[in-house]
Each structure stands twice: as structure tokens, then as C-alpha cells.
Amino acid sequence: LLVHLSGRSSLASAGTIPDRTILVARSMGPAELLDYDREQLCGIVLEDGSTTSHVAIIAKALEIPIVGRCLEAMSLIEPFDRVIIDGDNAHVFIRPAEDVQAAFRENMVLRTQRRRAYAELAPLPAVSLDGVRVSLNLNAGLLVDVPHLADTGAEGIGLYRTEIPFMVRPSYPDVEEQTALYQRVLDLAGDKPVQFRTLDIGGDKLLPYFGKEQGENPALGWRAIRIGLDRPAMLRQQIRALLRAAAGRTLSVMFPLVADVTEFDDARALLDREVARAEAEGYAPDGLRVGVMLEVPALLWQLPALLARTDFVAVGSNDLMQYLFAADRCDPAVAHRFDALSPAAFAVFDQLLAACNAAGKPLSVCGEIAARPLDAMALVGLGFRNLSMPPANVGPVKSMIRHLPVVQLAEYMHNLRNPPRRSLRQHLAAFARDHRIPV
């Protein structure tokens, strides 16, 4: 994206950014990003951060190009410099020459043409060359995301991040305010399903009015369902609002960062108490589905007990990978040290697929791995049939699937398992090139 830099911004100058500006900062959390006007902010350059951090995920969902790990960016970029951000390839061009600017202008024209081609795919199903159908759904967290269901042809919302509206408010919303929000989401979605994730706060997702209890390793600390169970009134209020909003409709709700089946049992007990209250007061939903975000590897050894209790499972691959490989997703020094397209990760996915298929429980992936065409191709080859991603990624992933011979890919991937390799990414990219699959 070609823009003028209006000044070396810091987080303290959030309210003073002029029109169409790139923000250059040392670091940023998702809450700070949402303070900016998305119509003014057209790019972000950070000295820290990684592509799987929460601020990067939200920026990509808002279609704001973001590049992290740009060391010394604040000293190298001067006010009113001309800057190009290549978010796809994680490149930042400072004071680019005219020929570089021209090349990027041409690239933007081609990008617009590709977006139009993806838009034409919206009414078409995500069906492979050999007839395998894949359900493509949206990750959402703001009301402006929901209308993309129609724009993209997505089949539903596989992950609604309920914490994002909490992060842009000056105070904690009460039950009535939450009810109005969730009701609006369901109204906009119409007859398409929505899977609400209960509050996933903590770590780098802090509420400005909730305090900043941070341990030495926030990713492993007090966050998500742990906060909900320690603050049961807060979790019950959110559940009550969801039940009121879904009165007469189906409600799908899932709990994040569950590490032990007993945590799911405790959360489900709070849910059941609110369901009893809803039934007594006459606003119960017409159908209730309760699921779990599988992000903690410990659950892999509790699958029989877990699946006996849940209606569906959604893989949060960003957290699952960081815990599986002990690599902090927000630490640029290790974030890319291990690859989700590796035999170790595939063995985990195989175990999940086998257990969920045997139990007859739906399994989806809603982490960043589902949003990248090559990675999504690997998931389909393994056997996943339900993927959830930001709206902008639906078109590229659907295009990939419609060019994909799934049976042939599955056989190819099976033969790749031995000898052990650190990553299968290059082999999968070669398969895509050989079969002219757009990734």
C-alpha cells in the first residue's frame, strides 16, 4: 500500500492521526489498534511482534496491512517519508524509487482484479475437483464483519470473538448491552450459524477497565476460561446475555483455553444454571450447542471424556502450535522457528480427526493456518472439512479448493511422513505448482 507517513506515531498519539496514515510504533496490543479510525489508518509497521500475535490477527481481519519485526523502524522512517508496506511478504520499503513505486501500483491493479475474481466465486460452493465439499466460515469480532457472510458466500461464522467489543469500551458492558450486541449479530447472520466464543481475555488482550494482572509469561497465565471460572459472575452474565439474544433460535457457544475436562465441566455447570433460569423466565434458545476450543495439548490425552461432553470442537491452531512447540507466538525470535506444516503437527491433527470422526463430533479449524491457502490445502488433505478464516481469505481458499484433487493430495501427504522432516511446506508447495493449484 503506497501512502505518505505523516509522522512517527506512538501509542500515545492515537487520536491525532491525520487521513490515510501509516502508524510506526515499537509495539501494540489489539486494544490500542481498535482505538484508531480504520478509515484513516491504512498500514502498521512495528518494531516488535509476529504474524500470529493478536494485534496482527485483528489488523488482517480489518484488512490493514501490518508488518512486524522491523528493527529500528522508528529511527529509520522520518515524518512525511513515502513508504510502501507489502503485508503479504512482510516487506517495508522506505523512500522507494520511482520504478519500485510503479511496480507496486501495477501489483495493486492485479490485486484488485484478483479480488473481483474471488467475488465471482462467492455464490459457488467450495468443492474440490474430485467432489469433496469443504465448509468455509468466517472469523469475526465486530458487527462490520458479519455482512461479509453475503459478500464471501461463507456458510456461517465459525468463530465470533466476543472479547473485541469489550476492548473498545470505557467500561464493562452490562447484560442488557451485551444482549443487544449478540442479538444484532444473530439478526445480521440470518439463517447462517454463529459460534460464539466466551471471553478470551488476558495475555496481550487486556481490558482497559479490568486491571493488568500480568505474570512473567502471560500466554501461560491467567486468561480466557481461567478468568471466567475465577470470576463466575462475569461469565454467567455473558452466558445470560447470549441466551437472551438467542431466545427462540439456536445458540452455539464454546469455551476457550480449556486445559482439563473438569474446567469444561465447571463452565458447563455455570451454563446449565443460566439455561434453567432462561427456561423459568421464558427466553430459552430453541436448541443449544456447547463446544470447546482445543488449544492446550493436555486435552489430547482426554479426548474420550471431552468428546462425550461436547457437541463440537474448534481447533485454535495459533495457541495450540505455540504450546505444542513451546514457542511464544508473540516472540519474533521463536514465532517462526517451528512450522504447523510438520509431521509433529500433522500427528496431532490426525489424532483429533480420528477421535472426532469416531465420536461423530464436528471438528473445525479457526486459527491462522486455515486462512492461508497452502496451509488450508494441507488441512483438507489431512481430512478437515470445516475451516474458519477472516473474510478476505475466503476467496483465495475457495479458489484453491476448487482446483484441488483431494484424494491425490491425501495419498501424497501420506507418503511424505517418512523419513521425518522438520517441515513439509516446500513439498506441499511443489505439489501445488505441479497441479496448478493457486496458493
Secondary structure, DSSP 8 states (H G I E B T S, - for coil): -EEE------GGGGGG--SSEEEEES---HHHHTTS-TTTEEEEEESS--TTSHHHHHHHHTT--EE---TTHHHH--TT-EEEEETTTTEEEES--HHHHHHHHHHHHHHHHHHHHHHHHTTS--B-TTS-B-EEEEEE-SGGGTTHHHHHT---EEEEETHHHHHTSSS---HHHHHHHHHHHHHHHTTS-EEEE----BTTB--TTS-----SSGGGSS-THHHHHHSHHHHHHHHHHHHHHTBTS-EEEEESS--SHHHHHHHHHHHHHHHHHHHHHT--BSSEEEEEEE--GGGGGSHHHHHTT-SEEEE-HHHHHHHHTT--TT-TTTTTTS-SSSHHHHHHHHHHHHHHHHHT--EEE-SGGGTSHHHHHHHHHHT--EEEE-HHHHHHHHHHHHT--HHHHHHHHHHHSSS--S--HHHHHHHHHHTT---
